[in-house]
């Protein structure tokens, strides 16, 4: 089943540490679970701040808009995020600070609970028609540039720039666009 999540339907909230604003796009938390098993969200970074700690979680982080930032991890490792639309993966239970290069940034995050889900992320440039085999996985999408139509056996959804979608229990999803750029996050149990 394909489901459109227009950007005006994202749910605004605060970061877990209270130091920023985020918008939840979608998440999965089984009944009775203490925390989510996966979460797809957009966030705004307005200043140099520490990121929230998520014990037992992995994160795919991608700049959507802005002039770049450095993520400085405890122990001294620095991840340079100086370009938009490039996914980066790291553990969420290592303390880190964000240093903006020149002004605020918007970013996209896909969190997964270790041992429950694994994720794989990419950015596709869609010229014409592309097909994705989603057998055994769930998928989240966001239109980064242009417009894209996602089609599956149960129908189709149209994404404008900034809109998102979820595909669950689809065998194949087709993406149609004319130079559209799309974030694709694949979620697999285990």
C-alpha positions, 0 to 999 in steps of 0.5 A: 500500500502506498500512502502520501504524506504531504509536507503540511501533514508533518507533525511538528515537535521538539528534539528529544533534548529540547534544543531544536525543532523537528517534524515527524513524517512517519514512524513505527512503534509496536504496541507496548514498545518503549520506543519507536522501531523506526522514525522518518523526520525532518529537522531544522538546525538553527545554531551550534548544538549537541544532537539528541542521544538515541540509545540503541539506534542507527541514523541516516542523516542528510542535509536538505537545505543549507550551507553545510555543517560539521558533526563532531563526535565524542572522541574527535571524529568529524563528519563533514556534511557540506553538500545537500542530498548525500545520506550519511549513516552513524550510531545515535548513541555516541554523543556529538555536537553540530557546528554550522558552517554559515547559517541554519540548515534543514535535514532529513533523518531516518532512525532505526532500532538496532536488532529490530530494523536495518536501513539503506538510503540513496538518492535517485535521479528520475528521468522517465521511469524507474522501478524498485523491487521492494520485496521484503522491505518497507520504504520511505520516500521524499521528493527533493527536487521536481515532481514524482509519481509513485505507482504500485499495484494498489494505486499511485501517489504524486509527490511535489518537492518536500512531500513524502510517501510510504510503501508497505507490502508492495512488490514493485514500485515505479517512479516517474519523473522528469529530472526529479530527485528522490530520497529512498529509504529502505527498511528491513526487519532484523 
